[in-house]
């Protein structure tokens, strides 16, 4: 496993520190395969809830500050995405815009595909620990 | 293989997935994507995931 830092993610963090921008609480999922790069701006084949459309809205999560090694050092985003169709989810991430293909990708990961049928859901918990 | 894009300055990032099936069954997939700035901890995570895949009774 390797890791890269997106320029978009840096911009989101800087904007938020300056009290501007939008918190990246919108979770998207994708069904494509690929390798993350530092210039990544989106997921691999991001899909809407029906797992087929490439337009529509992401799901809005709820963020909180939780304590890890240091009090309040972890940004946590929790979101439940319910599938309106069937497919295999291979990657997910947090954006600062609700609409698919809009906004900046803040954090993102790909994983072994999770097969879903209609009305199945995935509850994502994304933790970012600063330290 | 699992890979993550993380914001600058992050010590660690994880994505946990819990699948809720339409019939109500809940499948906890645990941490499906993980990054830690310490490469040894990243390596340990990969080993744990590999062992988990090989040992079905350890899958959650």
Backbone of each chain as ProteinMPNN parsed JSONL, in Angstrom:
{"seq_chain_A": "XXXXXXXXXXXXXXXXXXXXXXXXXXXXXXXXXXXXXXXXXXXXXXXXXXXXXXXXXXXXXXXXXXXXXXXXXXXXXXXXXXXXXXXXXXXXXXXXXXXXXXXXXXXXXXXXXXXXXXXXXXXXXXXXXXX", "coords_chain_A": {"N_chain_A": [[0.843, -1.189, 0.0], [0.601, 2.098, -0.866], [0.867, 5.659, -0.465], [-0.499, 8.783, -1.359], [-0.629, 12.341, -1.512], [-3.175, 14.536, -2.207], [-3.303, 17.517, -4.125], [-5.67, 18.849, -4.073], [-6.784, 18.07, -1.636], [-5.043, 19.327, 0.137], [-5.64, 21.983, -0.392], [-8.274, 22.105, 0.509], [-7.91, 21.731, 3.271], [-6.356, 23.976, 3.938], [-8.11, 26.047, 3.247], [-10.185, 25.577, 5.066], [-8.885, 26.025, 7.489], [-8.539, 28.7, 7.259], [-11.044, 29.519, 7.641], [-12.806, 29.429, 5.565], [-14.383, 28.015, 2.635], [-15.835, 24.693, 2.239], [-16.829, 22.163, 4.451], [-15.628, 18.864, 3.989], [-17.915, 16.818, 3.846], [-19.306, 15.138, 2.253], [-19.927, 12.045, 1.04], [-18.751, 9.897, -1.432], [-19.021, 7.076, -3.69], [-17.389, 4.559, -5.688], [-17.052, 2.409, -8.586], [-14.994, 1.603, -10.112], [-11.657, 0.487, -11.067], [-8.296, 1.301, -10.151], [-5.257, 3.21, -9.676], [-4.287, 5.254, -7.084], [-3.277, 8.65, -7.392], [-1.211, 11.582, -6.955], [-2.437, 13.663, -8.176], [-5.083, 13.136, -8.173], [-8.501, 13.803, -8.581], [-10.951, 12.807, -8.334], [-13.08, 9.929, -7.739], [-12.635, 6.466, -8.7], [-14.501, 5.815, -11.328], [-16.937, 7.071, -10.271], [-20.137, 6.583, -8.876], [-23.695, 7.066, -8.677], [-26.276, 6.571, -6.175], [-27.662, 4.427, -7.273], [-25.761, 2.852, -8.34], [-25.186, 2.803, -11.007], [-25.699, 5.146, -12.522], [-23.814, 8.038, -13.434], [-24.209, 10.531, -12.637], [-25.742, 12.797, -10.295], [-26.362, 12.906, -6.775], [-24.112, 12.84, -3.987], [-23.862, 11.26, -0.731], [-24.7, 12.806, 2.327], [-22.671, 13.095, 5.077], [-22.027, 12.886, 8.641], [-19.973, 14.816, 10.6], [-17.482, 14.731, 13.183], [-15.436, 15.576, 16.023], [-13.167, 13.485, 17.456], [-11.393, 11.774, 20.064], [-8.104, 10.616, 19.922], [-4.896, 9.64, 20.394], [-4.414, 12.117, 21.351], [-6.489, 14.596, 22.76], [-9.266, 15.269, 20.819], [-7.986, 14.964, 18.333], [-8.79, 13.728, 16.045], [-10.556, 13.714, 13.056], [-13.706, 12.718, 12.274], [-15.841, 11.16, 9.994], [-19.034, 10.066, 9.347], [-21.135, 8.165, 7.373], [-23.929, 6.8, 5.711], [-24.529, 4.927, 2.917], [-26.958, 3.991, 0.744], [-27.706, 1.484, -1.547], [-29.296, 1.771, -4.668], [-29.43, 0.013, -6.655], [-27.718, -2.812, -8.07], [-24.25, -3.742, -7.673], [-20.624, -3.488, -7.48], [-18.76, -2.036, -5.044], [-15.772, -0.323, -5.022], [-14.204, 1.737, -4.166], [-14.047, 4.708, -2.145], [-14.714, 8.022, -0.941], [-14.296, 11.324, 0.543], [-15.788, 14.387, -0.188], [-16.035, 17.972, -0.837], [-18.387, 18.819, -1.906], [-21.794, 18.321, -2.778], [-22.774, 17.372, -5.2], [-22.185, 14.895, -7.648], [-19.126, 14.655, -9.368], [-18.475, 17.233, -8.835], [-16.677, 19.598, -6.776], [-13.973, 19.142, -4.355], [-11.735, 16.465, -3.815], [-11.1, 15.176, -0.708], [-10.251, 13.076, 1.073], [-9.543, 9.668, 0.418], [-9.96, 6.266, -0.496], [-9.154, 3.039, -1.821], [-10.361, -0.335, -2.079], [-10.821, -3.874, -1.47], [-13.387, -5.126, -3.48], [-16.811, -4.61, -2.589], [-19.655, -6.33, -2.817], [-22.909, -5.341, -3.669], [-26.458, -5.517, -3.413], [-29.65, -4.295, -4.517], [-30.951, -1.963, -2.228], [-29.215, -2.746, -0.232], [-26.779, -1.449, 2.044], [-23.933, 0.607, 2.819], [-22.271, 1.513, 5.683], [-20.096, 3.973, 6.156], [-17.184, 4.83, 7.942], [-14.996, 7.301, 8.267], [-11.886, 8.098, 9.355], [-9.63, 10.62, 10.136], [-6.587, 11.194, 11.412], [-4.696, 13.608, 13.004], [-1.38, 14.462, 13.606]], "CA_chain_A": [[0.0, 0.0, 0.0], [1.321, 3.368, -0.925], [-0.001, 6.79, -0.146], [-0.179, 10.052, -1.994], [-1.37, 13.493, -0.989], [-3.703, 15.323, -3.323], [-3.241, 18.973, -4.009], [-7.026, 19.294, -3.722], [-6.95, 17.872, -0.202], [-4.304, 20.391, 0.823], [-6.393, 23.234, -0.543], [-9.432, 22.042, 1.407], [-7.44, 21.942, 4.644], [-5.945, 25.381, 4.098], [-9.314, 26.878, 3.225], [-10.929, 25.411, 6.305], [-8.125, 26.706, 8.539], [-8.759, 30.135, 7.074], [-12.446, 29.805, 7.919], [-13.596, 29.502, 4.342], [-14.579, 26.717, 2.004], [-16.905, 23.829, 2.728], [-16.314, 20.944, 5.075], [-15.811, 17.722, 3.078], [-18.778, 15.842, 4.526], [-20.102, 14.434, 1.251], [-19.25, 10.785, 0.741], [-19.053, 9.289, -2.716], [-18.452, 5.745, -3.894], [-17.101, 4.267, -7.08], [-17.025, 0.993, -8.934], [-13.879, 1.341, -11.019], [-10.358, 0.108, -10.516], [-7.26, 2.251, -10.511], [-4.219, 3.486, -8.694], [-4.351, 6.643, -6.636], [-2.152, 9.517, -7.739], [-1.25, 12.859, -6.237], [-3.296, 14.617, -8.885], [-6.449, 12.617, -8.196], [-9.548, 14.773, -8.283], [-12.216, 12.101, -8.199], [-13.007, 8.496, -7.494], [-12.594, 5.625, -9.887], [-15.866, 5.572, -11.823], [-17.907, 7.393, -9.229], [-21.517, 6.258, -9.227], [-24.758, 7.517, -7.783], [-26.776, 5.529, -5.279], [-28.127, 3.244, -8.008], [-24.537, 2.158, -8.758], [-25.031, 2.803, -12.454], [-25.629, 6.523, -13.016], [-22.599, 8.784, -13.094], [-24.627, 11.867, -12.212], [-26.627, 12.764, -9.128], [-25.8, 13.435, -5.536], [-23.443, 11.999, -2.993], [-24.608, 11.213, 0.514], [-24.151, 13.734, 3.311], [-22.301, 12.447, 6.324], [-21.971, 13.697, 9.859], [-18.593, 14.858, 11.084], [-17.281, 15.032, 14.596], [-14.053, 15.504, 16.5], [-13.031, 12.464, 18.487], [-10.063, 11.777, 20.678], [-7.224, 9.472, 19.776], [-3.793, 9.782, 21.337], [-4.545, 13.461, 21.902], [-7.892, 14.999, 22.77], [-9.778, 15.978, 19.651], [-7.034, 14.969, 17.212], [-9.299, 12.922, 14.941], [-11.753, 14.156, 12.337], [-14.459, 11.509, 11.907], [-17.003, 11.362, 9.132], [-19.867, 8.86, 9.294], [-22.184, 8.306, 6.358], [-24.499, 5.536, 5.234], [-24.899, 5.035, 1.501], [-27.851, 2.871, 0.41], [-27.687, 1.209, -2.982], [-30.596, 1.677, -5.342], [-29.277, -1.036, -7.655], [-26.667, -3.743, -7.687], [-22.923, -3.438, -8.184], [-19.519, -3.735, -6.564], [-18.111, -0.782, -4.648], [-14.331, -0.569, -4.913], [-13.494, 2.882, -3.59], [-14.931, 5.716, -1.55], [-13.973, 9.172, -0.461], [-15.043, 12.47, 1.045], [-15.686, 15.588, -1.019], [-16.623, 19.173, -0.252], [-19.57, 19.203, -2.674], [-22.806, 17.264, -2.783], [-23.042, 16.859, -6.543], [-21.145, 14.051, -8.243], [-18.192, 15.295, -10.304], [-18.164, 18.59, -8.381], [-15.976, 19.703, -5.504], [-12.599, 18.664, -4.182], [-11.547, 15.205, -3.093], [-10.309, 15.426, 0.495], [-9.621, 11.823, 1.459], [-10.025, 8.677, -0.516], [-9.284, 4.978, -0.416], [-9.752, 1.935, -2.57], [-10.36, -1.544, -1.255], [-11.406, -5.052, -2.089], [-14.765, -4.802, -3.817], [-17.919, -5.048, -1.743], [-20.816, -6.525, -3.669], [-24.168, -4.87, -3.093], [-27.711, -5.648, -4.147], [-30.53, -3.155, -4.269], [-31.347, -1.708, -0.831], [-28.103, -2.94, 0.689], [-26.152, -0.167, 2.374], [-22.632, 0.594, 3.487], [-22.023, 2.587, 6.644], [-18.678, 4.321, 6.129], [-16.603, 5.671, 8.991], [-13.698, 7.773, 7.803], [-11.145, 8.763, 10.43], [-8.373, 11.269, 9.775], [-5.91, 11.544, 12.655], [-3.607, 14.556, 12.792], [-0.398, 14.34, 14.665]], "C_chain_A": [[0.88, 1.241, 0.0], [0.331, 4.503, -0.669], [0.457, 8.025, -0.888], [-1.056, 11.138, -1.386], [-1.873, 14.313, -2.162], [-3.529, 16.809, -3.063], [-4.612, 19.516, -3.62], [-7.259, 19.162, -2.222], [-6.219, 18.934, 0.601], [-5.079, 21.699, 0.777], [-7.601, 23.254, 0.379], [-9.003, 22.347, 2.832], [-7.067, 23.4, 4.882], [-7.163, 26.292, 4.135], [-10.076, 26.792, 4.534], [-10.202, 26.089, 7.473], [-8.33, 28.215, 8.47], [-10.218, 30.512, 7.286], [-13.292, 29.94, 6.68], [-13.747, 28.098, 3.756], [-15.703, 25.935, 2.662], [-16.305, 22.571, 3.317], [-16.598, 19.743, 4.158], [-16.622, 16.598, 3.719], [-19.604, 15.015, 3.539], [-19.331, 13.194, 0.787], [-19.73, 10.252, -0.606], [-18.482, 7.889, -2.772], [-18.278, 5.488, -5.37], [-16.973, 2.776, -7.306], [-15.836, 0.631, -9.824], [-12.622, 0.914, -10.28], [-9.334, 1.147, -10.941], [-6.29, 2.455, -9.38], [-4.231, 4.97, -8.354], [-3.089, 7.406, -7.028], [-2.291, 10.846, -7.003], [-2.178, 13.868, -6.905], [-4.743, 14.158, -8.936], [-7.435, 13.715, -7.814], [-10.901, 14.098, -8.109], [-11.981, 10.623, -7.955], [-12.871, 7.745, -8.817], [-14.028, 5.245, -10.252], [-16.884, 5.824, -10.711], [-19.328, 7.174, -9.728], [-22.472, 6.899, -8.229], [-25.254, 6.338, -6.959], [-27.213, 4.28, -6.028], [-26.976, 2.405, -8.566], [-24.405, 2.034, -10.27], [-24.901, 4.22, -13.008], [-24.34, 7.199, -12.559], [-22.924, 10.237, -12.756], [-25.589, 11.719, -11.036], [-25.922, 13.319, -7.918], [-25.065, 12.37, -4.74], [-24.324, 11.954, -1.742], [-23.912, 12.129, 1.53], [-23.891, 13.01, 4.627], [-22.346, 13.42, 7.489], [-20.553, 13.649, 10.413], [-18.561, 15.149, 12.576], [-15.788, 15.004, 14.894], [-14.006, 14.467, 17.606], [-11.584, 12.441, 18.967], [-9.323, 10.48, 20.422], [-6.147, 9.568, 20.833], [-3.865, 11.132, 22.048], [-6.014, 13.857, 21.806], [-8.24, 15.756, 21.495], [-8.869, 15.962, 18.447], [-7.555, 14.25, 15.973], [-10.57, 13.531, 14.368], [-12.466, 12.907, 11.852], [-15.664, 11.889, 11.076], [-17.748, 10.039, 9.037], [-20.981, 9.099, 8.287], [-22.654, 6.928, 5.923], [-25.041, 5.746, 3.831], [-25.731, 3.801, 1.161], [-27.923, 2.71, -1.105], [-29.105, 1.115, -3.53], [-30.581, 0.63, -6.428], [-28.175, -1.959, -7.197], [-25.334, -3.355, -8.324], [-21.877, -3.736, -7.125], [-18.79, -2.428, -6.301], [-16.642, -1.066, -4.376], [-13.561, 0.587, -4.29], [-14.506, 3.898, -3.076], [-14.086, 6.865, -1.04], [-14.892, 10.296, -0.034], [-14.739, 13.698, 0.193], [-16.289, 16.787, -0.291], [-17.793, 19.689, -1.088], [-20.509, 18.012, -2.762], [-22.934, 16.589, -4.148], [-21.865, 16.048, -7.08], [-20.424, 14.824, -9.345], [-17.931, 16.759, -9.954], [-17.344, 18.514, -7.095], [-14.585, 19.096, -5.509], [-12.578, 17.377, -3.373], [-10.612, 15.45, -1.91], [-9.558, 14.17, 0.92], [-10.31, 10.698, 0.707], [-9.268, 7.38, -0.33], [-9.945, 3.962, -1.308], [-9.536, 0.65, -1.79], [-10.926, -2.699, -2.052], [-12.896, -4.82, -2.284], [-15.79, -5.394, -2.857], [-19.158, -5.125, -2.632], [-22.101, -6.117, -2.962], [-25.33, -5.213, -4.015], [-28.57, -4.443, -3.807], [-30.993, -3.134, -2.81], [-30.336, -2.173, 0.199], [-27.472, -1.573, 0.948], [-24.762, -0.393, 2.955], [-22.567, 1.797, 4.416], [-20.515, 2.826, 6.672], [-18.32, 5.148, 7.363], [-15.19, 6.034, 8.541], [-13.035, 8.555, 8.943], [-9.847, 9.359, 9.866], [-7.743, 11.755, 11.087], [-4.745, 12.479, 12.322], [-2.623, 14.439, 13.946], [1.004, 14.387, 14.122]], "O_chain_A": [[1.799, 1.369, 0.809], [-0.884, 4.304, -0.663], [1.654, 8.278, -1.026], [-2.108, 10.853, -0.813], [-1.09, 14.737, -3.012], [-3.602, 17.279, -1.928], [-4.708, 20.524, -2.919], [-7.861, 20.04, -1.605], [-6.716, 19.39, 1.63], [-5.165, 22.425, 1.767], [-7.923, 24.288, 0.964], [-9.652, 23.129, 3.526], [-7.424, 23.982, 5.907], [-7.238, 27.203, 4.959], [-10.555, 27.801, 5.053], [-10.846, 26.664, 8.35], [-8.298, 28.911, 9.485], [-10.593, 31.674, 7.133], [-14.384, 30.506, 6.731], [-13.279, 27.119, 4.338], [-16.421, 26.444, 3.522], [-15.384, 21.983, 2.75], [-17.696, 19.628, 3.614], [-16.077, 15.558, 4.087], [-20.499, 14.275, 3.946], [-18.24, 13.288, 0.224], [-20.927, 10.167, -0.881], [-17.579, 7.542, -2.01], [-18.93, 6.115, -6.204], [-16.812, 1.99, -6.372], [-15.694, -0.519, -10.238], [-12.538, 0.971, -9.054], [-9.491, 1.796, -11.976], [-6.471, 1.944, -8.275], [-4.19, 5.825, -9.238], [-1.983, 6.868, -6.995], [-3.361, 11.181, -6.494], [-2.646, 14.812, -6.268], [-5.548, 14.733, -9.669], [-7.226, 14.454, -6.852], [-11.886, 14.754, -7.77], [-10.85, 10.137, -7.963], [-12.981, 8.323, -9.898], [-14.673, 4.453, -9.564], [-17.592, 4.917, -10.273], [-19.672, 7.534, -10.854], [-22.104, 7.225, -7.1], [-24.708, 5.237, -7.042], [-27.145, 3.18, -5.479], [-27.203, 1.369, -9.19], [-23.599, 1.243, -10.759], [-24.069, 4.463, -13.882], [-23.848, 6.964, -11.455], [-22.027, 11.067, -12.609], [-26.169, 10.656, -10.816], [-24.989, 14.113, -8.037], [-25.361, 11.178, -4.817], [-25.403, 12.545, -1.712], [-22.684, 12.205, 1.573], [-24.788, 12.396, 5.206], [-22.659, 14.601, 7.338], [-20.007, 12.574, 10.663], [-19.486, 15.732, 13.142], [-14.99, 14.479, 14.117], [-14.738, 14.572, 18.59], [-10.689, 13.015, 18.347], [-9.839, 9.39, 20.669], [-6.439, 9.577, 22.029], [-3.435, 11.27, 23.193], [-6.698, 13.479, 20.855], [-7.599, 16.746, 21.143], [-8.958, 16.856, 17.605], [-6.855, 14.165, 14.964], [-11.524, 13.823, 15.089], [-11.893, 12.119, 11.1], [-16.407, 12.813, 11.407], [-17.164, 9.013, 8.688], [-21.681, 10.11, 8.345], [-21.854, 6.003, 5.787], [-25.884, 6.61, 3.585], [-25.242, 2.677, 1.282], [-28.166, 3.667, -1.84], [-29.982, 0.478, -2.948], [-31.605, 0.379, -7.062], [-27.745, -1.891, -6.046], [-25.298, -2.72, -9.379], [-22.195, -4.175, -6.02], [-18.269, -1.795, -7.219], [-16.311, -1.952, -3.588], [-12.395, 0.435, -3.927], [-15.656, 3.939, -3.514], [-12.902, 6.706, -0.744], [-16.107, 10.233, -0.222], [-13.583, 13.999, -0.103], [-16.962, 16.64, 0.729], [-18.154, 20.862, -0.993], [-20.082, 16.859, -2.814], [-23.173, 15.385, -4.236], [-20.709, 16.459, -6.98], [-21.037, 15.543, -10.135], [-17.239, 17.455, -10.697], [-17.327, 17.487, -6.416], [-14.097, 18.606, -6.528], [-13.299, 17.224, -2.387], [-9.472, 15.878, -2.088], [-8.342, 14.212, 1.105], [-11.5, 10.768, 0.402], [-8.072, 7.389, -0.039], [-11.155, 4.011, -1.531], [-8.642, 0.56, -0.948], [-11.439, -2.526, -3.158], [-13.588, -4.372, -1.369], [-15.65, -6.522, -2.382], [-19.642, -4.11, -3.132], [-22.349, -6.494, -1.817], [-25.196, -5.198, -5.239], [-28.242, -3.668, -2.91], [-31.374, -4.16, -2.246], [-30.569, -2.014, 1.397], [-27.626, -0.651, 0.147], [-24.465, -1.451, 3.509], [-22.775, 2.938, 4.003], [-19.753, 1.987, 7.153], [-19.061, 6.044, 7.768], [-14.31, 5.177, 8.451], [-13.576, 9.551, 9.424], [-9.072, 8.67, 9.202], [-8.296, 12.612, 11.776], [-3.915, 12.173, 11.465], [-3.009, 14.333, 15.11], [1.965, 14.297, 14.886]]}, "seq_chain_B": "XXXXXXXXXXXXXXXXXXXXXXXXXXXXXXXXXXXXXXXXXXXXXXXXXXXXXXXXXXXX", "coords_chain_B": {"N_chain_B": [[-4.943, -3.508, -4.831], [-5.255, -2.16, -1.553], [-5.285, 1.321, -1.308], [-4.631, 4.675, -0.428], [-5.622, 8.077, -0.617], [-4.648, 10.845, 1.059], [-5.087, 13.733, 3.209], [-2.584, 16.278, 3.521], [-0.339, 16.171, 6.252], [-1.681, 14.391, 7.799], [-1.694, 11.936, 10.316], [-2.678, 9.374, 10.452], [-5.07, 7.588, 8.502], [-8.204, 6.105, 8.111], [-10.64, 3.957, 6.633], [-13.592, 2.6, 7.489], [-15.9, -0.003, 6.892], [-19.207, -0.989, 7.13], [-21.524, -3.27, 6.193], [-24.915, -3.193, 5.567], [-27.31, -5.366, 4.928], [-30.166, -5.706, 2.753], [-32.003, -7.372, 3.944], [-31.566, -7.0, 6.569], [-29.353, -8.156, 7.728], [-26.12, -7.668, 9.134], [-22.869, -6.916, 8.16], [-19.73, -6.612, 9.259], [-17.083, -5.23, 7.809], [-14.842, -4.197, 8.787], [-11.796, -2.271, 8.938], [-11.277, -1.146, 5.819], [-9.626, 0.331, 4.233], [-6.503, 1.788, 4.782], [-4.11, 4.039, 6.115], [-0.989, 4.914, 7.442], [1.45, 7.119, 8.64], [3.742, 5.957, 9.474], [5.701, 3.569, 8.041], [6.083, 0.949, 8.971], [3.85, 0.388, 10.493], [1.926, 0.508, 8.504], [2.711, -1.712, 7.043], [2.258, -3.727, 8.921], [-0.495, -3.61, 9.058], [-1.184, -4.525, 6.486], [-0.277, -7.151, 6.657], [-1.931, -8.158, 8.666], [-4.417, -7.991, 7.34], [-3.981, -9.786, 5.275], [-3.636, -12.2, 6.648], [-6.134, -12.414, 7.766], [-7.696, -12.8, 5.511], [-6.846, -15.331, 4.794], [-7.651, -16.925, 6.853], [-10.624, -17.984, 7.372], [-12.28, -18.127, 9.66], [-11.501, -16.006, 11.119], [-12.546, -13.862, 9.95], [-14.577, -11.004, 10.14]], "CA_chain_B": [[-4.57, -3.462, -3.423], [-5.742, -0.973, -0.872], [-4.456, 2.505, -1.415], [-5.388, 5.816, 0.052], [-5.197, 9.453, -0.825], [-4.941, 11.474, 2.348], [-4.662, 15.12, 3.289], [-1.252, 16.523, 4.061], [-0.275, 16.354, 7.689], [-2.423, 13.364, 8.521], [-0.885, 10.884, 10.919], [-3.263, 8.135, 9.947], [-6.406, 7.687, 7.925], [-8.805, 4.794, 7.922], [-12.034, 3.882, 6.193], [-14.247, 1.386, 7.989], [-17.153, -0.252, 6.17], [-20.162, -1.954, 7.676], [-22.572, -3.479, 5.199], [-26.242, -3.539, 6.103], [-28.046, -5.967, 3.829], [-31.578, -5.328, 2.679], [-32.801, -8.205, 4.852], [-31.242, -6.636, 7.941], [-28.076, -8.701, 8.182], [-25.041, -6.68, 9.229], [-21.543, -7.497, 7.938], [-18.689, -5.636, 9.58], [-15.866, -5.486, 7.037], [-13.705, -3.619, 9.484], [-11.064, -1.214, 8.237], [-11.051, -1.62, 4.452], [-8.525, 1.106, 3.657], [-5.75, 2.308, 5.921], [-2.811, 4.677, 5.896], [-0.311, 5.486, 8.602], [2.689, 7.689, 8.126], [4.817, 5.021, 9.811], [5.603, 2.444, 7.097], [6.003, -0.339, 9.665], [2.452, 0.185, 10.873], [1.217, 0.175, 7.26], [3.069, -3.096, 6.725], [1.559, -4.592, 9.874], [-1.908, -3.65, 8.635], [-1.297, -5.408, 5.313], [-0.107, -8.531, 7.128], [-3.165, -8.541, 9.369], [-5.472, -8.204, 6.344], [-3.682, -11.017, 4.531], [-3.927, -13.337, 7.535], [-7.584, -12.476, 7.917], [-8.264, -13.398, 4.297], [-6.489, -16.75, 4.731], [-8.294, -17.642, 7.948], [-12.033, -17.563, 7.286], [-12.933, -17.965, 10.957], [-11.106, -14.727, 11.711], [-13.208, -12.763, 9.257], [-15.688, -10.477, 10.929]], "C_chain_B": [[-4.999, -2.139, -2.834], [-4.761, 0.176, -0.985], [-5.288, 3.689, -0.965], [-4.76, 7.119, -0.391], [-5.596, 10.209, 0.422], [-4.483, 12.921, 2.347], [-3.27, 15.239, 3.894], [-1.315, 16.687, 5.568], [-0.991, 15.301, 8.48], [-1.464, 12.322, 9.066], [-1.389, 9.529, 10.453], [-4.658, 8.407, 9.43], [-6.951, 6.276, 7.784], [-10.228, 4.94, 7.417], [-12.572, 2.542, 6.656], [-15.577, 1.23, 7.26], [-17.966, -1.321, 6.884], [-21.307, -2.07, 6.691], [-23.856, -3.892, 5.905], [-27.06, -4.072, 4.931], [-29.524, -5.586, 3.892], [-32.435, -6.135, 3.64], [-32.437, -7.965, 6.319], [-29.935, -7.205, 8.469], [-27.003, -7.615, 8.161], [-23.701, -7.4, 9.082], [-20.508, -6.415, 8.208], [-17.413, -5.999, 8.828], [-14.633, -4.893, 7.702], [-13.067, -2.488, 8.692], [-10.686, -1.735, 6.85], [-9.941, -0.843, 3.757], [-7.823, 1.829, 4.799], [-4.448, 2.945, 5.461], [-2.271, 5.124, 7.242], [1.026, 6.004, 8.11], [3.9, 6.831, 8.477], [4.718, 3.802, 8.897], [5.521, 1.086, 7.773], [4.565, -0.643, 10.09], [1.61, -0.138, 9.635], [1.481, -1.283, 6.889], [2.321, -4.061, 7.654], [0.078, -4.706, 9.52], [-2.083, -4.603, 7.463], [-1.178, -6.863, 5.723], [-1.38, -9.013, 7.818], [-4.283, -8.826, 8.379], [-5.24, -9.513, 5.593], [-4.004, -12.247, 5.374], [-5.43, -13.52, 7.66], [-8.229, -13.125, 6.697], [-8.002, -14.895, 4.245], [-7.223, -17.571, 5.776], [-9.755, -17.217, 8.024], [-12.687, -17.334, 8.639], [-12.522, -16.673, 11.655], [-11.773, -13.554, 11.009], [-14.396, -12.308, 10.068], [-16.932, -10.365, 10.071]], "O_chain_B": [[-5.092, -1.128, -3.531], [-3.559, 0.012, -0.781], [-6.511, 3.694, -1.111], [-3.542, 7.242, -0.52], [-6.767, 10.211, 0.8], [-3.599, 13.298, 1.578], [-2.845, 14.395, 4.683], [-2.255, 17.284, 6.093], [-0.928, 15.299, 9.71], [-0.545, 11.879, 8.377], [-0.604, 8.648, 10.103], [-5.335, 9.338, 9.868], [-6.232, 5.361, 7.382], [-10.924, 5.907, 7.726], [-12.073, 1.486, 6.267], [-16.293, 2.207, 7.039], [-17.472, -2.406, 7.194], [-21.981, -1.085, 6.39], [-23.874, -4.812, 6.723], [-27.454, -3.312, 4.046], [-30.048, -5.202, 4.938], [-33.47, -5.658, 4.105], [-32.944, -8.652, 7.206], [-29.456, -6.794, 9.526], [-26.987, -6.755, 7.279], [-23.429, -8.372, 9.787], [-20.421, -5.427, 7.48], [-16.741, -6.97, 9.175], [-13.512, -5.074, 7.225], [-13.72, -1.833, 7.88], [-9.874, -2.652, 6.724], [-9.374, -1.329, 2.778], [-8.469, 2.409, 5.672], [-3.781, 2.458, 4.547], [-3.007, 5.648, 8.077], [1.661, 5.387, 7.254], [4.958, 6.957, 7.859], [3.734, 3.066, 8.973], [4.946, 0.155, 7.208], [4.125, -1.792, 10.048], [0.691, -0.955, 9.702], [0.571, -1.997, 6.468], [1.813, -5.089, 7.208], [-0.524, -5.77, 9.666], [-3.021, -5.399, 7.442], [-1.893, -7.718, 5.201], [-1.844, -10.129, 7.585], [-5.024, -9.794, 8.547], [-6.182, -10.254, 5.311], [-4.575, -13.217, 4.877], [-5.934, -14.643, 7.658], [-9.179, -13.898, 6.82], [-8.82, -15.653, 3.723], [-7.4, -18.778, 5.609], [-10.087, -16.217, 8.659], [-13.545, -16.461, 8.776], [-13.118, -16.287, 12.66], [-11.601, -12.401, 11.405], [-15.136, -13.123, 10.62], [-17.98, -9.938, 10.555]]}, "name": "protein", "num_of_chains": 2, "seq": "XXXXXXXXXXXXXXXXXXXXXXXXXXXXXXXXXXXXXXXXXXXXXXXXXXXXXXXXXXXXXXXXXXXXXXXXXXXXXXXXXXXXXXXXXXXXXXXXXXXXXXXXXXXXXXXXXXXXXXXXXXXXXXXXXXXXXXXXXXXXXXXXXXXXXXXXXXXXXXXXXXXXXXXXXXXXXXXXXXXXXXXXXXXXXXX"}
